[in-house]
Amino acid sequence: MENEEIVHQLLRVLKIRKGEKIIFFNGSGFDFEMRVDKLAGRYVSGKIIEKIKNGRDPKVDVHLYQSLIKKDKFEWVLEKCTELGVKFFHPMISERSIKTAFNMERALRIVQEATEQSGQDRVPEIKDIKKFNQAVEEIDRSSLNLLFDRSGKTAGDLKISKDGVVNIFIGPEGGFGESELNWAKEHDFIVASLGPRILRSETAAIVASALYLTLNNN
């Protein structure tokens, strides 16, 4: 193994020693357990001793349409929602968005590390930034399409659609504008609520994702 980043993590961060076992994944649906046989400078080698079916990825596909928010908050959403099982992130610019960009390279690194930490197999996809209206128009209306706002119905009462896809729209710090709520309703979205309290954007994203990934993946 000669990948400098992985070798650095094994030797300097995890402090792996000869004879220890480590687990790798490659998106195939299986984990591979390797016994370390040799450590030499920037080189690690070993033998695959077991191939294990990975069953930790969710059965429901959650697409999180997250309006761009402050850098640290947006990265928090990427990390925690990846741990929960979100596999598709759609960064979005909405009416009250203040941020209009993010660091894609750093974002990809965050979801990779969160996938490893949570023991899942598939690393989430991070899509290109879209404007709110465009994102709404492109949604398949046969899926469960939710826009979260305090004015909506209780989210826990909503069942997953037959295609097993949930599209979750989360607003920025100031929430969605009235015109955006109306636009979503015109495209058959359900305006859903997480309760009477005012949640931060990043909190709403994590709670909404957890709601559908934990209730529908047993």
C-alpha positions, 0 to 999 in steps of 0.5 A, a space after each residue: 500500500 503506497 497511498 501516502 494519505 492512508 499510510 500516514 493515517 495508519 502509521 501516525 494517527 492509528 499507530 498500527 503495528 505488525 500483526 494487527 488487523 485493519 478493515 478496508 472498503 471499496 464501495 462494492 458492498 463488502 469489507 476486507 479485513 487485512 492483517 498487517 505483515 510489513 511496515 517499512 517507512 511509507 509502505 504498508 503491506 499485508 494479506 486479506 484474510 476475510 471478506 465480509 458483507 457490509 450491511 450498514 448502508 441505509 435501505 432508504 435513499 435520503 437526498 438532502 437539499 441543504 441551503 448553504 450556511 456558514 462554513 463550519 455549520 455546513 461541514 457539520 451537516 455533511 459529517 453528521 448526516 453522512 454518519 446517519 446514512 445520507 448518501 446524496 447532498 445537494 448544496 442549494 442557494 435559496 432566497 435568504 442564503 448568505 453563503 453562495 459557495 463551499 470548498 468541494 475538496 474539503 467537503 469530499 474529505 469530510 464525507 469520506 472520513 465520516 463514512 469510514 468512521 461510521 462503518 458504511 460502504 458507500 461514500 455520499 455524492 455531493 452534487 453541484 450547487 443549484 438554485 432553489 427553484 431549479 432544484 424543486 423543478 427537477 425533483 421526481 414527484 413520485 418520491 416523498 418530497 419534503 420542505 421543512 418549515 414550522 407551518 407544516 404538518 408533523 413529519 413523523 406521520 409521513 410514510 416513505 414512498 414506494 421508490 424508497 427515496 426521500 428528498 429533504 429541503 432545509 432552508 438557510 439561517 433565515 428559513 425559506 421565503 413565502 414565495 419559495 413555500 408556494 413554489 414548492 407546494 405548486 410542485 406537490 411538495 409536502 411542507 413538514 414540521 419538526 415541531 413548534 420550536 425554531 431550530 437552526 438550519 444544521 439542527 433541522 437537517 440532522 433531525 430530519 435526516 435521522 427521522 427517516 433513516 432510523 424509522 425506515 431502516 430496520 
